[in-house]
Amino acid sequence: MEALVEGWPVWAVFVALWLGALARGTATYWAGRGVRAGGGRSRWAHHLDRPAVARAEGFVRRVGPPAVTLGFLTIGLQSAINASAGMLRMPQRRFLPAVVLGAALWSTLYTTVGLAAVDAFLGGGGWWWLLVLVAVAGVLVLATRRVRGRVEGGEAADPHPNPHRDPHPDAQPDPHPDPSSSRPTAW
């Protein structure tokens, strides 16, 4: 890994890493905004207008920028945090300074000790980690297929169904029910 930047001045390595992190963070944010915009035009749009979503958006506006900045110091959460900021419509005037600072923290970390640590991990451990990663991915794929097959096959159905629950929750009630009928009318 260090061979890629060998002979570069430290400032050039920092700037290259910073620009890469900034581009990735911003692209992930805009992907989240796109998902939100698409969701607003889908059959699930009514879920986006719920009070819980409005509260989450308000929370992200207040507390989101520090989460975006500190997310760059985590492994595996950066993309989720940035995409969530986009999906919950964090204002760009708050997101942009947070992502600029977070990318600077990340590139500082990787410019100083990060590249050496990655190189030591990859160089010293051999390729056994790749085999473990492939095995874990295979187990996850098989488990997902098995669970999905059970759910689609009906094995995961509720063992105690509610007889009073409407089997079609999206069905509209009959505007003119027959008062002489004791059973519900379903079309």
N, C-alpha and C positions, 0 to 999 in steps of 0.2 A: 504494500500500500504506500509506503514511504517512497518507493521508487518512482511513483507517479509525479511527486513534487520535489524530487531530489534536485538540488541545485537552484531551486526557486528561493527568492528572498522571503522572509517570514511574512512581510506585509502582503506579498502577492498571494501566498497560500491563504492567509486570513481573508483577503478580499474575495478570492475564488470560492472559498467555503461559505462566506457570508452571502454572496450573491446566489449561490445554489440553494442555501437554506431559505433565503428570502423568496426566491422563485417558487420553491416547493410549498412553503407555507401559504403564500398568497394564492397559488393555484388550487390548493386544497380548500381554502376558504371559498373561492369562487365556485368550485365544484359543489360545495355545500349549499351555496346560494342557488345554484342551478337546480339541485335536488328539491329545494324548498319551492322554487318557482314552478317546477313541474308538478310537485305535489299539490300546489294550489289549483291546478287545472285538472286534477284527477278525481276519481270517485271518492278519494279520501280527504278531499279539500275541507269538508265540514269538521274534520278532526283538528285541523290547524287553527280553527277559530275558537277552540275551547278555552275556558278561563285558565286551565292549567298551563297551556302553551303560552298564553299571554304572560302569566307569572314567570315562566321559565325564560321568556325573552327579556323581561325586565331584570331578572336576576343576572342574565348574561351581560346585559348592558352595564350593570353596576360592577359585577365581580369578574367578568370575563377577561378583561385585558391582563390582569396579573396571571390568570390561568394560562392564557396564550403564551405569555413571556416565560413562565416557569415550565410550561409543557416542553420547551426545547431542551430542558435539562433531564427529561425522562426518556426512557427507551420504550418505544411502542405506543406512546400516547399522543405524540405530537400531531399526527394526522387526524386522530379522532377529535382532539380538542379543536384544531383549526376547522375541520369540517363541521363540527357542532356549532362553532361560532358563526359559520356561514349559514347553516340551516336555521339557526335561531335569530338570524338577521342582526348580528352585532353591527352597529354602525361602523362604517369604514374609518371614520375619524378616530375611533377608539382602537380598532383592530390594527391599523397600519403602524402606529407607534409601538404597539405591543409586539408585533411580528418583527419589526426592525430591531428592537432591543433583544428579543428572544433569539433571532438569527445571529446577532453579535455575540451573545453568550455562548451559543452552540459552536460558532466558529472559533471563538477563543478557546473553548474547551478542547476542540479537536486540533487546533493549531498547536497547542502546547503538549498535552499528554494523550489526547485521543487517538491520533494516528499511530503513535508508538504502541499504545495498548492494543489496538486492533491488529497491528502487524505482529505483535507478540502472540496474540491469541491465534491468529491464522497460521503463522509460521511455526509456532511451537507445538501446536496440538495435532498437526496432521489433518487428514480429511475425515476423521471419525465423526466429527460434528455434522458433516453433510449427510452421512448415512443415518445418523440419529434424526436429523430434520426430515429426511425422506420417510423414514419409518413412522414418525409422529404424524406427518401429513397423511400417510396411507391409513393409519388407524382412524384419524378424524374423518376421512372420506367414507370409510366403511361404516363407522358409527352413524354418520349423518344419513347414509342411505338406508341403514337398518331402521332408524327411528322414523324417517320419512315414510318408509314402506308400511310400518305399523300404523302410523297416523292415517295414511291414505287407505289402508286396508280395513280400518275401523277397529283395530285391536285396542287402540288407546281411547275408546269411547267411554263416556261416563258410566260406571256400573250402576249408579242410582239416578236415572234420568228424572227430571222434574216433569210430571204429567201435565202441569199447568203452564209450562213454558210454551210459548208460541214457536212452532218449528221453523217458521219463516219470520225472523225478527224485522225484516225490512218490509213485510207486507203491510199494506194500509188497512185500517179497520173499515168494516162495512159502514158507510154513512147512514144506511137505513136498515138496521137490524130488525129481524122479525121478533116481536116481543113474545109470541106464542111458542117460539122454539127455545128449548132449554139448552141446546148445544150450540157452540159457537159456529158461525158460518165462515167457512174458509173456501176460497175459490181456488 
